[in-house]
Amino acid sequence: MKKTVIVLVIISLLLAWSAGCSTKSDYQVYMEASERTDAVARGKTEISMTMQLKFNKEGLPGDVSDGLEMFEDMTFELRSQYDRDKEESLNKIFVKTKDTGFDAKVYTKGDVSYVITPLIPKIVVIDGGELIHPGLAAKDLENMPALSQESLDAIEKVWKSLYSDDNVSALEKIVLDTPEGSVKATRYEMNMSDEQLKPAIKKTMEIAMQDSAFMEGIGDIMRSAMEDYARDLADGDEFTIEDFSFEEALRSNMDTIENSTIKTFTQTAFIDRDNYIIEERFNMDILYHFNEAGTPDAYSMEMVIRNWDLNRDQEIYFPEVTSENSMTLEKFKEENSDGINMFKGETD
């Protein structure tokens, strides 16, 4: 009998030990769910983001103060439906600032995209993955700049390193309302400090600045957009921005980071029983330590990402495209050589 008891005790200890070894930490569960969700081939995603940027306006002329108001509130929404195996997607985009709004639908099938927006009277058919970017001259529509894969991998590594057993916690099991209905999920929360985030932001900027092709392309685009907007403000008078440097602008932002405090940064993820992240929420508040007029005072951001219909068949209904209701990118460039004026909502 005593031997039987000893054997049972040993077995129970072995079971307890093996269970303990197989139990994953909250950090491991979240990281695996993140990678699993990123690898989904088919599904739907919705991103909604609001940003508020407040400035010190005391002593500023009225026109300058009014100009800053344009950047104080911004809303961005993106609703995507995709099938990576078929190379098909539909992206519905909406951007709104204080006085302007822009919306578009971008259908993609293989290397061909179809852009539909109220700013353009016809469907623009783009071969080769080029996208229409509002507010830019036609010359900017080709070869839109993008970070190299090497840069993207380096940035991903920087941000993944911020997560650890110390700041990822599973809090509770809940029933979450989703576009698919009520879903059982576990709530995970990640909190990061000013000391963690600011070096990561600066490192991200440094990686981007080392990507020469990306920096040159973005610099040209921003310069073009700024000239178009400034020309509108000048009522058609000649205006050029020859000395603008995107790299200098980034370095200035790095200095701004040093003069700020990230008061709060929270990230909440809801992981379902299939180990997918079905919803993720981000909140950030930044306080700036400037006194000069025209400098930023505070910034806040809220973002929600929802995923559903994961790895389910997707039906994307592409628009009927004819020679009468569409134009090629080359034709668009010919008819809009001065670009699209996003601020007026019409072509020049």
GUKOLTOR-926665 format. One line per field, with one value per residue (C-alpha): x, y, z. Coordinates in steps of 0.5 Angstrom, whole numbers. Last residue first. Layout:
GUKOLTOR-926665
c1 <- [X, ...]
c2 <- [Y, ...]
c3 <- [Z, ...]
//
This chain:
GUKOLTOR-926665
c1 <- [-14, -18, -23, -24, -21, -16, -15, -12, -11, -4, -2, -1, -8, -11, -4, -3, -10, -9, -2, -6, -11, -18, -25, -32, -33, -27, -31, -30, -35, -33, -30, -35, -30, -33, -28, -27, -26, -19, -21, -28, -26, -21, -22, -17, -18, -14, -14, -8, -7, -2, 0, 3, 6, 10, 7, 8, 14, 14, 15, 15, 11, 6, 4, -2, -3, -8, -8, -14, -14, -19, -20, -13, -13, -11, -17, -20, -21, -15, -17, -11, -11, -5, -4, 1, 1, 5, 10, 14, 16, 23, 27, 21, 22, 29, 27, 22, 27, 31, 25, 24, 32, 31, 25, 29, 25, 30, 27, 20, 17, 11, 9, 2, -4, -8, -2, -6, -7, 1, 2, -2, 1, 8, 7, 5, 11, 16, 12, 13, 20, 22, 18, 22, 29, 28, 25, 31, 36, 34, 38, 33, 28, 32, 34, 27, 25, 31, 28, 21, 24, 28, 22, 18, 22, 23, 16, 13, 10, 3, 1, -6, -9, -17, -19, -24, -31, -35, -41, -43, -39, -38, -35, -38, -34, -35, -30, -24, -20, -13, -8, -2, 4, 9, 14, 14, 16, 14, 19, 23, 18, 18, 25, 25, 19, 23, 29, 25, 21, 28, 31, 24, 26, 21, 16, 17, 11, 14, 9, 4, 9, 9, 2, 3, 0, -6, -9, -4, -7, -3, 2, 1, 4, -2, -7, -14, -17, -24, -27, -29, -23, -24, -30, -26, -25, -18, -18, -11, -8, -2, -6, -13, -13, -20, -18, -24, -23, -25, -22, -25, -23, -24, -22, -18, -22, -19, -23, -21, -24, -19, -22, -17, -15, -8, -12, -8, -8, -15, -17, -23, -20, -24, -19, -21, -17, -19, -15, -16, -11, -7, -12, -12, -5, -7, -12, -7, -3, -8, -10, -3, 0, 1, -2, -2, 1, -1, -6, -5, -11, -11, -17, -16, -20, -18, -22, -20, -23, -21, -16, -9, -8, -1, -1, -6, -2, 4, 0, -3, 4, 6, 0, 1, 8, 7, 2, 7, 6, 4, 8, 13, 8, 4, 10, 12, 5, 4, 11, 9, 2, 6, 11, 5, 2, 8, 9, 2, 3, 9, 6, 0]
c2 <- [144, 138, 138, 137, 144, 142, 135, 139, 134, 135, 140, 135, 133, 131, 128, 124, 121, 119, 115, 112, 109, 112, 109, 110, 110, 105, 100, 97, 94, 94, 89, 85, 82, 75, 72, 65, 65, 65, 70, 73, 78, 83, 89, 95, 101, 107, 113, 118, 124, 130, 136, 143, 143, 150, 156, 160, 159, 155, 148, 142, 137, 132, 126, 122, 115, 110, 103, 98, 91, 87, 80, 77, 70, 64, 60, 61, 69, 74, 81, 86, 92, 97, 103, 108, 114, 120, 120, 126, 131, 135, 130, 128, 135, 134, 127, 131, 136, 130, 128, 135, 135, 129, 131, 137, 143, 148, 149, 151, 154, 159, 163, 167, 163, 165, 165, 160, 156, 156, 154, 148, 146, 147, 143, 137, 138, 138, 132, 128, 130, 128, 122, 119, 122, 119, 112, 111, 113, 108, 110, 116, 110, 106, 113, 114, 108, 108, 115, 112, 106, 110, 114, 108, 105, 111, 114, 107, 101, 98, 92, 89, 82, 81, 74, 72, 69, 72, 76, 77, 77, 84, 84, 84, 81, 76, 76, 73, 77, 80, 77, 81, 83, 88, 84, 78, 82, 86, 92, 88, 87, 94, 94, 88, 90, 96, 92, 88, 94, 97, 90, 90, 97, 103, 105, 111, 111, 109, 113, 118, 123, 126, 127, 132, 130, 132, 125, 119, 115, 108, 104, 96, 95, 97, 103, 103, 110, 110, 116, 123, 123, 127, 123, 117, 110, 107, 100, 97, 92, 87, 81, 84, 90, 95, 101, 105, 113, 118, 125, 130, 137, 143, 140, 134, 128, 121, 115, 109, 103, 98, 92, 86, 80, 77, 70, 67, 74, 74, 81, 85, 92, 98, 104, 110, 116, 122, 128, 134, 139, 139, 144, 149, 150, 155, 158, 160, 163, 167, 170, 172, 168, 171, 165, 160, 154, 148, 142, 135, 131, 124, 119, 112, 107, 101, 95, 88, 83, 76, 71, 69, 70, 70, 77, 74, 68, 72, 77, 70, 67, 74, 74, 67, 68, 74, 71, 66, 59, 53, 47, 46, 47, 42, 37, 39, 38, 31, 29, 31, 27, 21, 21, 22, 16, 12, 13, 12, 5, 3, 5, 0]
c3 <- [-122, -120, -115, -107, -106, -101, -105, -111, -116, -120, -125, -130, -129, -136, -138, -132, -132, -139, -137, -131, -135, -135, -134, -135, -142, -144, -139, -132, -128, -121, -117, -112, -107, -104, -99, -97, -89, -86, -81, -82, -77, -75, -71, -70, -66, -65, -60, -61, -56, -57, -53, -53, -60, -62, -65, -60, -56, -49, -50, -46, -50, -47, -50, -49, -53, -53, -57, -58, -61, -63, -66, -64, -66, -62, -64, -57, -58, -57, -55, -55, -50, -51, -47, -47, -42, -41, -46, -44, -49, -51, -53, -58, -61, -62, -66, -70, -72, -74, -78, -81, -83, -87, -90, -93, -95, -98, -105, -103, -109, -110, -116, -114, -115, -109, -104, -100, -106, -108, -101, -101, -108, -106, -99, -103, -108, -102, -99, -105, -106, -99, -99, -105, -103, -96, -99, -103, -98, -93, -87, -85, -84, -79, -75, -75, -72, -67, -65, -64, -60, -56, -54, -52, -47, -42, -44, -41, -44, -42, -45, -43, -45, -45, -47, -52, -52, -59, -59, -67, -73, -73, -66, -59, -54, -49, -43, -40, -36, -35, -39, -38, -42, -39, -35, -39, -45, -51, -53, -57, -62, -63, -65, -69, -73, -75, -77, -82, -85, -86, -90, -93, -96, -94, -99, -104, -110, -116, -121, -118, -116, -123, -123, -118, -111, -106, -106, -107, -113, -112, -117, -116, -123, -127, -125, -128, -125, -125, -128, -125, -120, -113, -112, -111, -115, -116, -119, -118, -123, -121, -118, -117, -113, -111, -108, -106, -104, -99, -97, -92, -91, -86, -79, -82, -85, -88, -91, -94, -97, -99, -103, -104, -109, -110, -110, -104, -101, -100, -97, -95, -92, -88, -87, -83, -81, -77, -76, -71, -70, -76, -80, -73, -75, -81, -77, -72, -77, -80, -74, -72, -66, -59, -55, -60, -57, -61, -60, -64, -63, -67, -68, -71, -74, -77, -80, -82, -86, -88, -92, -92, -84, -83, -79, -74, -73, -71, -66, -63, -62, -59, -54, -52, -51, -47, -42, -41, -44, -39, -42, -37, -31, -34, -34, -27, -24, -28, -25, -18, -19, -22, -16, -11, -14, -14, -6, -5, -8, -5, 2, 0]
//
